[in-house]
């Protein structure tokens, strides 16, 4: 339990620092904005209580908002993502269910399951974030393109991070 707490606290700090210092300076053509900090929400244990999931997601989004000066947009998009997460996990759960305190990783559930899980949640997060940011329908299709491109790029970064940092433990 302590190991899980330390690992998640380290992931929280690392993702904030990485997002603020590196990824916030990456904008490819004005349409691709990578937001790797969502990996923190994606990697929380599956059986985490709902109130704690929402609270941690809010704190992660608020931390990014403080550095980006975005007035709660990341916090609200992160909470929306966290709100949708249990419903999505319920819909795509394996037949035998989930192990207690297991984390959703590629190594544990496979690439297809993880791409479905992470892809949908990242798309929901980016959809909420970018439409809150623009807050008008006159730029609907250009914002939709930005959502799709940024979600795809972020999903690619999440998959790369999965392979880099979640090694299979050999007995």
C-alpha positions as CSV (number, residue, x, y, z in Angstrom):
1,X,0.0,0.0,0.0
2,X,2.8,2.4,0.9
3,X,4.6,1.5,-2.3
4,X,1.5,2.3,-4.3
5,X,1.2,5.7,-2.5
6,X,4.9,6.6,-3.1
7,X,4.7,5.5,-6.8
8,X,1.6,7.6,-7.4
9,X,3.0,10.6,-5.5
10,X,6.2,10.4,-7.6
11,X,4.2,10.1,-10.8
12,X,2.1,13.2,-9.8
13,X,5.2,15.3,-9.3
14,X,7.0,14.0,-12.3
15,X,4.1,14.6,-14.7
16,X,3.4,18.1,-13.4
17,X,7.1,19.1,-13.8
18,X,7.3,17.4,-17.3
19,X,4.1,19.0,-18.5
20,X,5.0,22.5,-17.2
21,X,8.7,22.6,-18.2
22,X,8.6,20.6,-21.5
23,X,5.2,19.8,-23.0
24,X,3.7,23.2,-22.4
25,X,6.4,24.6,-24.8
26,X,5.4,22.1,-27.5
27,X,2.8,23.3,-30.0
28,X,2.9,21.7,-33.4
29,X,1.2,23.8,-35.9
30,X,-1.2,25.3,-33.3
31,X,-3.4,22.1,-33.5
32,X,-1.4,19.6,-31.4
33,X,-1.0,20.3,-27.7
34,X,0.2,17.2,-25.8
35,X,-1.2,16.8,-22.3
36,X,0.6,13.9,-20.7
37,X,-0.5,14.8,-17.2
38,X,-3.7,12.8,-17.9
39,X,-1.5,9.7,-17.5
40,X,-1.8,10.2,-13.7
41,X,-5.6,9.8,-13.8
42,X,-5.3,6.9,-16.2
43,X,-2.9,5.0,-14.0
44,X,-4.7,5.3,-10.7
45,X,-5.8,1.9,-9.3
46,X,-9.0,0.6,-10.7
47,X,-10.7,0.1,-7.3
48,X,-10.0,3.6,-6.1
49,X,-13.0,5.2,-4.3
50,X,-14.9,7.6,-6.5
51,X,-14.5,10.6,-4.2
52,X,-10.7,10.1,-4.0
53,X,-10.5,9.7,-7.8
54,X,-12.4,13.0,-8.3
55,X,-10.3,14.8,-5.6
56,X,-6.9,13.6,-7.1
57,X,-8.0,14.5,-10.6
58,X,-9.1,17.9,-9.4
59,X,-5.8,18.5,-7.7
60,X,-3.9,17.4,-10.8
61,X,-5.9,19.7,-13.1
62,X,-5.7,22.6,-10.6
63,X,-1.9,22.2,-10.4
64,X,-1.6,22.5,-14.2
65,X,-4.1,25.4,-14.1
66,X,-1.9,27.3,-11.6
67,X,1.2,27.0,-13.9
68,X,-0.7,27.7,-17.2
69,X,-3.0,30.4,-15.7
70,X,-6.1,28.8,-17.3
71,X,-8.7,29.5,-14.6
72,X,-9.9,26.0,-13.9
73,X,-10.2,24.6,-17.4
74,X,-7.7,21.7,-16.8
75,X,-9.3,21.0,-13.4
76,X,-12.8,20.8,-14.9
77,X,-11.6,18.6,-17.8
78,X,-9.7,16.3,-15.5
79,X,-12.7,15.9,-13.1
80,X,-14.9,15.2,-16.2
81,X,-12.4,12.5,-17.3
82,X,-12.4,11.1,-13.8
83,X,-16.2,11.1,-13.6
84,X,-16.4,9.1,-16.8
85,X,-13.6,6.6,-15.9
86,X,-15.6,4.2,-13.6
87,X,-18.4,3.9,-16.2
88,X,-15.9,3.2,-19.0
89,X,-14.1,0.6,-16.8
90,X,-17.4,-1.0,-16.1
91,X,-18.2,-1.2,-19.8
92,X,-14.9,-2.6,-20.9
93,X,-14.1,-4.8,-17.9
94,X,-12.8,-8.3,-18.6
95,X,-15.1,-11.2,-18.1
96,X,-13.5,-12.3,-14.8
97,X,-13.4,-8.7,-13.5
98,X,-10.5,-6.7,-12.2
99,X,-8.0,-7.7,-9.5
100,X,-8.1,-5.6,-6.3
101,X,-5.7,-2.6,-6.5
102,X,-4.6,-3.4,-10.0
103,X,-3.6,-0.6,-12.3
104,X,-4.7,-0.3,-15.9
105,X,-1.5,-1.0,-17.8
106,X,-0.7,-2.4,-21.3
107,X,1.3,-5.2,-19.7
108,X,-1.6,-6.3,-17.5
109,X,-4.6,-6.0,-19.9
110,X,-3.0,-5.8,-23.4
111,X,-2.6,-3.1,-26.0
112,X,-6.1,-3.3,-27.5
113,X,-7.8,-2.9,-24.1
114,X,-5.5,-0.1,-23.0
115,X,-5.9,1.8,-26.3
116,X,-9.7,1.6,-25.9
117,X,-9.5,2.7,-22.3
118,X,-7.0,5.5,-22.6
119,X,-8.1,6.6,-26.1
120,X,-11.7,7.2,-25.0
121,X,-10.8,9.0,-21.7
122,X,-8.2,11.2,-23.4
123,X,-10.6,12.1,-26.1
124,X,-13.2,13.0,-23.5
125,X,-10.7,15.1,-21.6
126,X,-9.5,17.0,-24.6
127,X,-13.0,17.5,-25.9
128,X,-14.0,19.1,-22.6
129,X,-10.7,21.1,-22.3
130,X,-10.6,22.6,-25.8
131,X,-14.3,23.4,-26.1
132,X,-14.2,25.1,-22.6
133,X,-11.2,27.0,-23.9
134,X,-12.8,28.2,-27.1
135,X,-16.4,28.4,-25.7
136,X,-18.1,29.1,-29.0
137,X,-19.6,27.1,-31.8
138,X,-18.3,29.2,-34.7
139,X,-15.0,27.3,-34.5
140,X,-16.6,23.9,-33.9
141,X,-14.8,22.0,-36.7
142,X,-11.4,23.5,-36.2
143,X,-11.6,22.8,-32.5
144,X,-12.8,19.2,-33.3
145,X,-9.7,18.8,-35.5
146,X,-7.5,20.1,-32.6
147,X,-9.2,17.6,-30.2
148,X,-8.6,14.7,-32.5
149,X,-5.0,15.6,-33.3
150,X,-4.0,16.4,-29.7
151,X,-5.8,13.3,-28.4
152,X,-3.9,11.1,-30.9
153,X,-0.6,12.7,-30.0
154,X,-1.2,12.4,-26.3
155,X,-2.3,8.8,-26.6
156,X,0.9,8.1,-28.4
157,X,2.9,9.7,-25.6
158,X,0.9,7.7,-23.0
159,X,1.7,4.4,-24.8
160,X,5.4,5.3,-25.0
161,X,5.4,6.1,-21.3
162,X,3.7,2.8,-20.6
163,X,6.4,0.9,-22.4
164,X,9.2,3.0,-20.8
165,X,8.1,3.0,-17.2
166,X,6.0,0.0,-16.6
167,X,8.3,-2.9,-17.1
168,X,7.1,-6.5,-16.5
169,X,8.5,-7.8,-13.3
170,X,10.4,-11.0,-13.7
171,X,10.3,-13.5,-10.8
